[in-house]
C-alpha cells in the first residue's frame, strides 16, 4: 500500500474518529485537535501499520493513547506550575503555619512511639520501612514470613494508637 492510498483510507475514518474524540474531550474544538493529532501520527507512522489488520481499531488506539498522554502531560504541568494568583488562602495559611519546629515535635513523638514498641515488633517494622521485602526480613530474623507480616501489622496498630492525635495530613502518606 502506498502512502497516498493509506492517507485516503485514514481520511475515510475521520467522521468516526471525530465522534470517538468527542467521547473523550466533551468539547468540539478539542475533539478536532485530537482527530488532527491522531491523523498526523497515523500518517507519520503509516509504515508501522500492518496491511490487512483493522485500520479503524489502530486509529482508535492511537487516539486513545494520544488523549491519555496529553491528559497526563496537562496534569503534570498543572501540578508543577502554580501561578501566584492561583494560590488559595487556605494554601497560604497552611504554608505559613507549618514550619520545621512543628515537624521536629512530630518526629519526636514518632521516635518515642517507635521506642515503646517491643523489640520483636520494632525490628521487622523498621526493616520493612527501610524497604526490605517480607521474605528478606524473614531470612534476616530467621522467622517465618507469616510471623514477619503479623509483627509489622501489630506494630502499625500500636503506632496508630500512640499517634492518634495526629491526622493523616501531618504524618504524610502511608507510613503507618
Steps between C-alpha positions, in 0.01 A plus 500: 500500500637838405499795732238674287265200521556483873422873540176450307398210727581700813300800377206265439483442880502866610125510577518201735822636650332832575206339679742281696706808591188677630458215750838588644508878482133604531600809299474548125825696455700263720352206309613654171850546640507140621387372159767710332770367737382145439504533121842666512641215708336238280644652183839552660518136613310340213786254449417351844151407381473141383291476188199274544445591865223720638589858403211652695606316817860611447390862462277479809793362700722786383228747601448347843874495571540857374218620723643320805851635438371855449291475817795374704720776362237761587459368855876489551541853368219633718644341813849634432400852403286697741461867436483734798143602414395134522624445855199481726487663841476153654831403336661825610379445854623140496848593374527793743405294806703189425861532595794283598434538874169317465668230292758451775221445754328251271824311433573499872161343570552243223840407642350467851225276364757287316708472817199363687455216253612162630822388328326211325274752318749783467764318293268360230311830474819706459641255244175516303499880523859503370380319188579136569255242367314263731708201394825693554394594852398140568843380385682763711307421816469128423124497560210399275375757250151486656648602835675794333172618346317464831765689696500786249121514514500505881773768505288720273204458731705594807648804325155614383379481858795704631476757220123534471520869589656568161295506183600335173596839354773546758638147487509490123420213271497138608762494774269318735 
